[in-house]
Amino acid sequence: MPIRDLFRSRCAKLGVAARQCVRICAAVAAFVGLATAAVGQDRDLAAKPASPEARVALIIGNSDYKSAPLENPANDASDLANALEKQGFNVLVRENVGERGLKEAVEIFAKYLQKGGIGLFFFAGHGIQLKDQNFLLPVDISFDSEADIAYRSVSAEYVLSRMAEAGNRINVVILDACRNNPFQTAKRSANKGLGVMNVGRAEKGTFIAYATSPGSTASDGGGRNGLYTKHLLRSLETKDTDIDKVFGRVRSSVVQETNGEQVPWTSSSVVGEFHFNVSEDLAALKHPVQPAAAMHEAAAEEEGAPYDPVQEKAHWDRIKDSRNPADYLGYLENFSGAQHAAYARWMVTKYGGVLPAPVKAARPASAASPTPPIPAQLALATPAPVLSPPPAIVAVANAGAAPASGTPIRDCPQCPELVTVPGGEYVMGSGPDQKPREPDEEPPHRVRVAGPFAVGKFEVTRAQYAAFSIETDRPRKVGCHSTIGGRFHKNPKATWENPGFEQNDDEPVVCVSWDDAQAYVAWLSKKTGKKYRLLNEAEWEYVARAGSTGKRHWAETDDAAVCRYASVADTSIKGVSPGMPMFPCSDGSKYTSPVGRFPANSFGVHDMLGNAWEWVEDCWNEGHAGAPELAQARLSGACTERAFRGGAWNSTPATVRSAYRDRESKDERHDNLGFRAARSLP
């Protein structure tokens, strides 16, 4: 008989209430189970195949809050503990714990996590987001003061960090802690629901599951269990306990029951397979279905390409209240396998849209396979003062093994995420038939771009630049040009940390010079041993166009549609820089936006147009006359000035174009000018 059931049996004979019995005996049961597991003597697993890994779970359910009690979390904890014991876990369960019990449980849990094993943490109860952290609240906390939160509760990020320290193959964090927020008032800083926890803070093998999407609240349920945990328990009873399928079933069931009002959310860096059932997991470890690369391709075909949870959340936040089916179709183009996809599909049909038929993604050719040579009719030698751009990018052969196009790369936790871009050929600049255009965008000329190479999926963020600044102790330069207030001037107090307006860490760093950008990529190169750099101008325009031939990479030509694709000078600019030309739409931000908020281009790169201008490598040259046929930085010309491209949060319709060019002295800074990292491959 399992230890927990033995205690329940003894309590029943003594006439002790079941809930009280669990509170009294949970710690003893957990300690016995964990201790026996540590030496390989757990009786409950004796009849099952011997697992090579310890499986340890901490399950917490807090219901008895004095000011804002909840009905089901203690039941959720008890029932989930039973379910996980059946799957082969050794469980430490806590119900209705105060500050001391909560912190003690986490420390005991951390102690018993075994390196190379499996760790699982579950919390049901009140949880809130405060100052970019998610706090799990003990039952004895006062709801009269937010000042107590950081001291008396436990942050989910702290639990995740303790789990990551153990070096487990798999760490699972399940938070059914997005219930009604007792601190949520107009005057308080606590945010609704929980915020994003980036799995990048932990090592690979981390799986985070929320009862609902970040920033939303979940139903406490009307029966014995909370809505989310009810479906989790049912899903664990299903034969196939693969982690993705378990939570996929939960998501579908919750979305269906709530008519799309509650959408469970997950974030994962798990590589390979993991099954909750120990027998299934052992079988999967001994006989993997297919190699990791094949699994990755299959997942991309069946469930949509991998996505960044931060960019997905930003995109979703922008369109979640829309009644236009086109907005949800745009979301599905980029996030067909994400947590809100089911709801997005439902919204498409609700508002009269038509869902596209499922299409399997074409598998990329092997990176090591040679590509055909460029056809003779596309030879660079062909003179063409006025050129019609080719309809598609032509692949360029490259020597040496390199990641396939579209492969995400991150060389260190503080490094920007990169994506591989194929080589190709395109027409750079603007011809007489393209309006508007500037003289320095001419003449149009065909350029060959060697590849593949890696480019930042997003512009370098404040958080990434801060890591560089702190590690190198880089002096903070003051003074930054601005148009805030409707006139061009230099703000003598502005820095990248305070450009004159409020920014979050996931927004692009601005008020950085070309010299600052060069110092940053040099730091990345030293830190990683890779060749980081800025894009050259020809590469930049190639990536910005991403196979397109119009003035912007998206198909819509109406200026009113631009705000769906980029952070630009929209209607809000009237209150920031009065008198400036603007797009007749609203992108939702007065200044910079979080990177990745807007859809990526066909290369999978975000914000090539808008948000922040981007420094490139080249010296400034008036026009493209004499530009090389092979994409490379132009290091002659006015080299005290450097080019920048792409437009920004305050850029006008005339300048938010793939071909538009501008320049500045390399030691000057602007509140709309940042940069993007790139590096050579392999």
Buried (B, 14 or more C-beta within 10 A) or exposed (E): EBBBEEBBEEBEEEEBEEBEBBBEBBBEBBBBBBEBBBEEEBEBBEEBEEBEBBBBBBBBBBBBBEEEEBBBBBBBBBBBBBBBBBBBBBBBBBBBBBBEBBBBBBEBBBEBBBEEBBBBBBBBBBBBBBEEBBBBBBBBBEBEEBEBBEEBBBBBBBBBEBBBEBBBBBBBBBBBBBBBBBBEEEEEEBBBBBBBBBBBEBBBBBBBBBBBBBBBBBBBBEEBBBBBBBBBBBBBEEEEBBBBEBBBBBBBBBBEBBEBBBBBBBBBBBEBBBBBBBBBBBBBBEEEEEEEEEBBBBBBBEBBBBBBBBBBBBBBBBBBEBEBBBBBBBBBEBBBBBBBBBBBBBBBEBBEBEBEEEEEEEEBEEBEEEBEEBEEEEEEEEEEEEBEBBEEBBBBEBEEEBBBBBBBBEBEEBBBBBBBBBBBBBBBBBBEEBEEBBEBBBBBBBBBBBBBBBBBBBBBBBEBBBBBBEEEEBEEBEEBBBBBEEEEEEBEEBBBEBBBBEBEEBBBBBBBBBBBBBBBBBBBBEBBEBBBBBBBBBBBBBBBBBBBBBBBBBEEEEBEBBBBBBBBBBEBBBEBBEEBEBBEBEBEBBBBBBBBBBBBBEBBBBBBBBBBBBBBBBBBBEBBEEBEEEBBBBEEBEEEBBBBBBBBBBBBBEBBBBBBBBBBBBEBBBBBBBBBBBBBBE
